């Protein structure tokens, strides 16, 4: 096997010659503190061969067998054993240790009530269409129908929908299916699309049918309460920056309303929560969100919570954030470490490596819940990029499924409850109030969108000149037809995805600037 698809992951890969193998100590299977479930997995990447496999727990050999492994074959062992805290489970092959794990029989007695666990996934694609509705890219659809996660499924959007449908009762997630993504899905299933290469994808095509099926499943999941769907600003605008620096509060207000209406039409219900693109927050946004009857959002522990001022406890509970005019917004702060464990430590070599990673992640989650007597623990991240951008995307499908099944089991044990934000705030309303949360993003700054590339400054100057013309026009003529069309172009110009340093899209920004100039020259 090539280890090129192995990269940063939550647990180290374990290889011994042609073999990859892991031992997993599952302390979530039984409430008996002395009993643990031990799993061992071995896969052979070399020639067909016999291997002596041995599993040792606390110094006692609990499994020993010579097994023949064909090239590419995987075998597993599952045992229930009595174990003491701080002893070790060891997997050996031909007398050499392949993997070992210390047994931690955790004390969860401090958990008086199950911790509410929120998993918030941000499934989003920026507008991939040009001003004349011709598509430059197919990413909103590629992440549905492309077999990125083969053999476990197609793209992340489709796979997640199917997985949640199959996992069933006991699993609840929070989703931002962004308004711009929904709009593009509607384009292909209602009218079909045309690309800049001249390709036409009909709404009756098999590809469009997969998109339609995906939409239907998410709508079914929302109506049955398996997922709570948030709304968002339409074009992934870094709203905190746009409000604070560019002074476009009214523009953001209208873009929030536009996104809200798309979400409401998609789900058939009024969303209560909003995902702020890039977690770009400003205290000046509170009154804007309140005007749309939005009640809560999600921000970052490291860069938002740690700089907040007010009645501060820890980030394992919701907070009311109040501006100087008395407007309020409830905020749930994500656990940055756990969110990044999923988002960025996801380069698992294989399915068995991903299983080991999922158990390590869950052990860390449960320990945090118990140690901090957490009321609410929030994990929030991009919903599709952590899977698609992994060096080995199919392994992320195994990781996600394993994590969800473990969370489902924790719910049955009364240790943690995977739920929605709406349910959390009904059962655990905020009791602390903050009067200040910093204007920043999940990255702690705006340099990724302004400053990291030399082109940024030139293009921001171009944009700021248009904004000045826009404001002057509004003062003279109000929000007439020309202003509405120019504002639509500005929404697209300001989409943060085009400005992201590594995915800088000068062509798209230029196209939408030209569209603005057509209406307000």
N, C-alpha and C positions, 0 to 999 in steps of 0.2 A: 504494500500500500504506500502511496505517496503521502507524506505528511504535509504537503503544500496547502492542504485545506485545513490544517490545524493552525490555530492562532491563539489569541488571547481568549481564555475561557475561565469559567469559575473554578474548575479543577484541572489539574495537570493531566495531560494524556499519558497513558502507561503502555509502553511497548517493550517486549522482550523478544529480540529477533523478529520472526515473522508474525508473532502473536501480539494482539491487543487484548487487554483484560482489565476488569475492575471488580472490586468487592464493594458492595453497598450495604450499609447497616440501616435497616428500616425500623426506626423506633416509633413509627406512627401506626403500626399495625395493631398493637395490643396495648391496653391500659395497664397491663401487668408490668410493673417497673423492672422486673427481673428477666423478662422475656423479650427477645428481639428477633426480628426476621432478618436473615442474612441472605443476600443475593450475590451471586457471582456470575460474571459473563466472560467468555473467552471467544475470540474470533481469530481464525487463521488466514493470513494473507499470503502464505507461502504454498509450497507443494503439499499434496495430501500426505498426512503423517500421523503417527501415534504420539500422544503427549500424556505424561503423567501429571494429572491435575490434583492439587491438594488444597483443602480449605481448613485453616486452623483458627479456632476461636478461643481466646483466653488461654492459649497454650495447649489446648486439646484439639486433636485432629478430629474433625466432624465429617470430613468427606475426603476420600482418596480413591481415585480411579484412573485407569489408563483409557483414554478415549481417542478415537480416530477422528480427526478433523479434516474434511476436504477443503480444498482451496476456496476461501470466501465463506466457509461455514461458521455459524455461530452456535454455541451451546451455552446453556445456563443451568445454574443450580439454585434451588430455593430451600432453605432450612429454617426451622424455628429452634432457637437455642436459649438456654439460660446463660445470662451474661452478667458480669460485674462491670460497674462503671470504671472507666479508664483502662480497661484491658483492650486488646487489639484483635481485629479479625484480619487474617492474612491469607492472600491467594498466591499460591506458588505453582509453578510449572517446571517439571523436570528438576525439582529441588531448588529453583531460584525464585525469589519473591517477585511477583509481577505487580501486585498492588496490596496496600494495607490501609486499614482505616481504624482509627481509635473509636471505641464504643463510648458514646455519651448517653447514658440513661438519664434523660433530662428531667428536672423537677419543674412541673407546671402547676404546682399548688398555688402559686401567687396569682394565677389567672382565675379571679373570682367569676368573671363572665367571659364568654368567648370574645376574642378580639374581632371587630368588624374589619374585614380585609376588602379594600377597594382595588380592583385591577382596572385601570383606565387606559384604553387603547385609542390612539389617534390615527385613524385610517384616513389618509389624505392624499390628494393629488392636486397640484396647481392647475389652472386652466392651460390645457395643451393645445387650445385652438387659437387661431389668428383672429384679427378683427373681423374678417369675412367668414368666420366659422369653419374654415378649413383647418384640419388638425396637423400640427407639426410633429406630434409624438402620440404614441398609443399607450402610455403608461397607465392611465386609468383602467384600461382594459387588459393590458399585458399582465398586470398583477391579479387579474381575475382568471384568465384562461391559459396563460403560459404554464407549463408543467415545472415550475420553479422548485416545487417541493416533492417532485417525483422520487420515490414511488408512493408517497403518503397523500399526495393531492396535487392540485394545480397551483395557482398563484395564492399568495397569502390571504387575499380578500375572500376567495372562494373556500379555501381550506378552513379558515376560521369559522365561517358560517356553517359549513358541514360538520365541523368538530363540535361546535356548541349545540347543534341540533342532535348529535349522537350522544353527547355526554349527558344531556338531559337534566332532570331534577337535581337540585342541590348546587348548581353552578350559576352565578349571576355576575355579569360583567358590565362595565360602563364603557360606552363607545362614543367617540366623536367620528361619525361618518360624515366627513366635511361636506358642506353645501356645494362646493365646487366639484367634488367627486360625484355627488348625487346628480348634479346638473349634467355632467358628462355621461354618466350612465344612462340618464334619460335620453340624451341625444341619440345614442346608438340604438336603444331599444324602441324609440318612438319614430325617429325619422331616418336613422342610419347616418353614417358620417363619410366625409371625403377627406383624404389626406393630401399633403402637398405633392406627393408622388403620383397623384391621380387615382390611387386605389379607392374603391368605394366598398364600404362594408354595409350591407343591407340589414335592416331591422329583422329580416326573416332568415338571416344567416345563422349557422350553427354557433358561431362565435357570439353573436348578439343574444342568442338564446341562453348561453351560459351566464352572461351578464344579467339577463332578466331573472334567471333562477337565483342568482346570488342576491339580487335586490329583494326578491320575494322571501327568501329565507331570513334575511335581516329584518324585514317587516314582520314576519311571523314571530321571530325571537323577541322583537320589541313589544308586540301586542300580547305575548304570553308572559312578559315580565322577566325573561331570561337575560335580556340586555336593557339597559337604560341608554337612550340615545341623547347625547348632548347636541347643542347647536354650536355654531362658530361663526366668526366673521367670514364673509364669502370667500375672499381671495387670499387667505392666509397672510393678512396684513399684520405687521409688527405694530400693533395698535398703540402700545405705550409710547413708542417713539413718535408715531404719527401725531398723537395727541399732544405730547409734551413739547416736541421740537418743531413740528410742522404746523401745529395749531389747527388741526383739521378734525375737531371734535364732532361737528355736524356731519361730515363725510363718514366718519366711523359709525355714528349713530344710524345713518341710513344703510350702511353696509351690514351692520349687525341685524337690522330689521330684515334686510333682504335674505340673509343667511337663515334667520329664524323662520321665515315663511317657507323656505325650501325644506327645512327640517320638519316643520309641522305638517306640511303636505305629505312628506315621505312616511312619517310615522303615524299620522292621524291623531296626534296629541300634541299639546303645547309643551315644549321643552322647558325645564326649570334651570338647568345648568348650562354653562357655556365653557367651551375649550378656547383659551386664548392662544392663538398661534405663537409658537416659540415661547410660550408662557410670558409674553411681553406685557408687563403690567405697569399701570400707573394709577395713583389714587384718583386721577382725573377721569378714569374710566368708570368709576363706581356709579356716578349719576347716569351715565350713558346706558350701562347695563340695567340699572334699575328702571329706566324709562321703558324698557322692553319686558319688564316683569321677570327678569332673570335673577335668580336668587343665589347662585353659588358658582365657584370656579375652583381650579386646581393650580397651585403654584409650587415652587421649589423650596425644599427645606434649606439647602445650602445657601442659596443666593437671595431668597425672599424672606423666609422665616428667621434666619440668623441675623438679618438686618432690621427686623421689625421692632416696633416700639409699642408698649402697652402692657396689658396684663398677660405676661408671657409664661407659659408652662413648658410643654414640649410639643413636638409636631405630631403627636399621636392623639390629637383631638381636634375638632373643628373650631374655628374662630370667627367671630364677627369683626369685620373691618369697617370702620366708620370714618367718612371723610369730614371735612370742616363744616359742611352744610347739613350734617346729620344723616346723609344717605348711607346705607349699609349694604354689605355684600358678605356672604359667608364664604370662607376660604378653607379648603382642605389642602394641607401641605404634604407633598409626596415625600417618601423616604428616598433621598437621593441615591444612597448606596445600593439599595435593593433594585431601584429602577434602572440604575446603570449596570447592575449585574445582568439583567435581562437584555438591556439595550445594547451594551457594548462588549460584554464578556460572553459572546454567543458563538464562538468559532469552534464548535465541537467536531472532533475528527470523525465521529461515527454515531450511530444510534445508541450504542452501549455507553459511549462517552457522554452523550446527552442525558441519558438516564442518571448517570452518576452526578452530573451537574445539577439536574432537577432536584435530587435528594439533598445535595449540598445547599442549594438555594432555599429549600423548604426548612432545613435545619436552622439556617440563619434567620429566616423569617419567624419561626416559632420561638427561638431564643430571644429575639427582639421583643416579641409580644409579651413573653413572660417577664423578662428583665425590666421592661418599662411599664408593665401593667397597662399596656396600650389599649385605649378605647377604640381607636381607628388607626389602621395602618394602610397607607395609600401607596400604590405602585402605579406610576403614570409614565407613558413613553409612546414613541411612534409605534403604530400598530403593525406596519408592514415593513419598514426599512430594516428593523433589527433581524427580520427573517431573510429578506431578499439580499441584504448586503453582507450577510454572513459568508465566510469563506466556504461553508458547507451548508447551504440553506435547508436541505432535507432534514438534517439533524435538529434544526430549530423546531420542526413540526413535532418530533418526538419529545423534545424538551417541553414544549407548551402543553401537549396532551398529558404528559406525566405530571406536570405542575398542577394542572386543573384537576386531575383525578386525586392527587394528594390533598389539595385544598378541599375537595368534596369529602374525602375521608376525615379530614380534621373537623369539618362541620359535624359529622356524625359523632365524633369523639368529644365535641363541645370545647375544642381548643381554639378554633378560629372559624369565622363565618364569612364566606365570600358573598358579598351583597352589593347593592347599588347605593349611590350617593343619596338618592331620594329617601330610601329606607333608613340609612344611617342617620340622616338629619332629623328624621321623624322619631327615632328611638334614642338618639344621642345628640340632642340639640346643643349648640355651642353655649358655653357659660362664660367664656373669656372674651374680652374685646381688645382689639388693636386699633390704634389711631394712626399708625403709619406702617406701610410696607414699601420697600424700596422700588423705584422705577428701574426695572432691569428684566433680564430674560433667564431662561434655564441655564444659559452659559455664563451669566454674570456680567455681560456687557453686550454692546451692539457691534463690536469690531468684525464679527463674522459677516455682517451685512454692510458695514461701512468702515473701511480702513484696512482690511486684510489684503485687498487687491488694489493695485495702482489705478485701475479703471473706476473704482468706486467713487472717488472724489469728483471726477469729471462728470459722471452720470448723475450723481446726486445734485450737482450744480444745475444740470439740465432740468432735472425734475423740479427743483426748487423754483426755477424761473417759470415753469408751467404752473406751479401752485400759486405763485404770485399773480399770474394772469387770471387764473381760475377765481381767486378771491376777489380780484378787482371786477371781474365780470359779474359775479354773484351780487356784489354790492350795487351794481348798476341795473342789472336785469332780473335779479332773483334766480330761482332755480327753474329756468325755462327749459325748453326741449334741448337746446344746444348744451346747456349746462349739465343736464342729466346725462347726455351722451358723452360729454367730456369727463364727467365724474366716473362713469362706467370704465372709461379708458384708464383713469387714474387708479381705480381699484386694482386693475391688472398691472399697471406700472409698478405699484407698491407691493406686489406679492413677494414675500420674503424669499420664496424658493428661487426666483430669478437672480437674487442678489447674493445668495449663499456662496461663499468664496470658492468652494470646490466644484460647484455646479453653476457658476456664473453664466448667465444667459443673456448676453448683450443683444442678440438678435431679437429676442422676444420683448425686451424692454424697449428697444428702438421701434419695433412695430407698433407697440401701444402708445408710445410718445407721439408717433406720426398720426395715430388715430385721434389722439387728443387734439393735435394741431389742426385737424380737419374741422373741428367744431369750435375751438377757440384759438384762432391763429395768432 
